[in-house]
Amino acid sequence: MKTSHSINQENPIGMIGASPAFLEHVRLLSKISASKASIVIFGETGSGKEMAARAIHHLGNNGNIPFVSMNCGTISEEKLANYLFDKPKNAALFLDEIEALSTKGQISLLRYLQDQQSPDLPKSETIRIIAATSADLLKLVEAGTFRPDLLFRLQTFSVEIPPLRERHGDAELLAKHFIKQYSAKYDKPILSLHPDTLRYLSRHNWPGNIRELANFIHREFLIADGPTLRAGLPANQMNRRKGEDRRAGESYTGHDFNEAKAKAIENFEKSFLSRLLSGTHGNVTLAAKKAGKERRALGKLIKKHGIDKRKYADSPQQNT
Ligand SMILES: Nc1ncnc2c1ncn2[C@@H]1O[C@H](COP(=O)(O)OP(=O)(O)OP(=O)(O)O)[C@@H](O)[C@H]1O
């Protein structure tokens, strides 16, 4: 019989996977869950970092203490400092995109981690820090944007979630899992996977990892005609390509100066951001540094143009 601290390797609180790479990761998760020490979870976008953080939290304390999630790219320095220092609490704090933490935020977190070393601090008053990133923090330390002392304090443990393309056979397991979920959600029969789809699942590179796979299955599930899910190139990729082709061929033919200027600026911003993000594999902090802009401002610009930075995670390195 399993105890509450044991881990079901195929499904530790909903985490699906049976590849050796995934199971190794699961073993490590279960080992470190019992500790209160801080952790950094590395992994590509959509690979399951937040889910792993929740698994660590859940396995370590049965979910009895709160799990609070903050994105370092959008959280204000004040909010983070208030959360850490306002009043003592027992919680797990998930800090996503830790590489995006501002200089002041880094100092607050470092101070918090140093204070936590105090032997006088009751165990019931500790916040376990679980940080996640798709960036190479050592490179950011070298580049001078991330404090080395913070990295070393944070990284009592580190876990690297393998990208889906390295998890042999897991895409199929996950696809079946998502089909079951969508069939329950839409009250439709479960679909089987066509051999073409199976081939596609194992050959596709999955730069957006499990999030990309879930979206792909979701869409194909909804448009499937028969009892089989048959798909090749995800339509979102096709739509994106069509959209990009259309935009590339687009030229403004009106005569209004302001409209023409606005259009030219929009096109410039889009292509500039696209090149910039390709060169940093979608890392906004690094992109902001390269472009000489505030990270927050660059993030706003990326949002304004509806650009999905995740699609650049797998792009070849370019000079921008
Ligand atoms: N092993 C898994 N089994 C089932 N679902 C998973 C698994 N890993 C991730 N997912 C699902 O994939 C999606 C992306 O996962 P998650 O948000 O944890 O990724 P992430 O690495 O934190 O993403 P980001 O880098 O964008 O913050 C979520 O919907 C999550 O539920």
The ligand as a Gaussian input file, in Angstrom:
#p B3LYP/6-31G(d) Opt

LIG

0 1
 N        3.626000      15.358000     -16.709000
 C        2.504000      16.017000     -17.012000
 N        1.342000      15.362000     -17.063000
 C        0.191000      16.003000     -17.396000
 N        0.112000      17.302000     -17.685000
 C        1.240000      18.013000     -17.636000
 C        2.498000      17.417000     -17.287000
 N        3.451000      18.377000     -17.308000
 C        2.830000      19.524000     -17.666000
 N        1.500000      19.322000     -17.850000
 C        0.503000      20.327000     -18.282000
 O        1.149000      21.125000     -19.284000
 C        0.854000      22.499000     -19.105000
 C        2.157000      23.274000     -18.901000
 O        2.722000      22.890000     -17.657000
 P        3.363000      23.959000     -16.635000
 O        2.548000      25.208000     -16.576000
 O        3.632000      23.256000     -15.355000
 O        4.708000      24.248000     -17.450000
 P        5.851000      25.320000     -17.145000
 O        7.138000      24.659000     -17.485000
 O        5.687000      25.849000     -15.748000
 O        5.485000      26.451000     -18.212000
 P        6.110000      27.961000     -18.353000
 O        7.558000      27.792000     -18.706000
 O        5.361000      28.555000     -19.483000
 O        5.869000      28.653000     -17.056000
 C       -0.088000      22.609000     -17.918000
 O       -1.417000      22.635000     -18.402000
 C        0.169000      21.314000     -17.145000
 O       -0.995000      20.908000     -16.460000

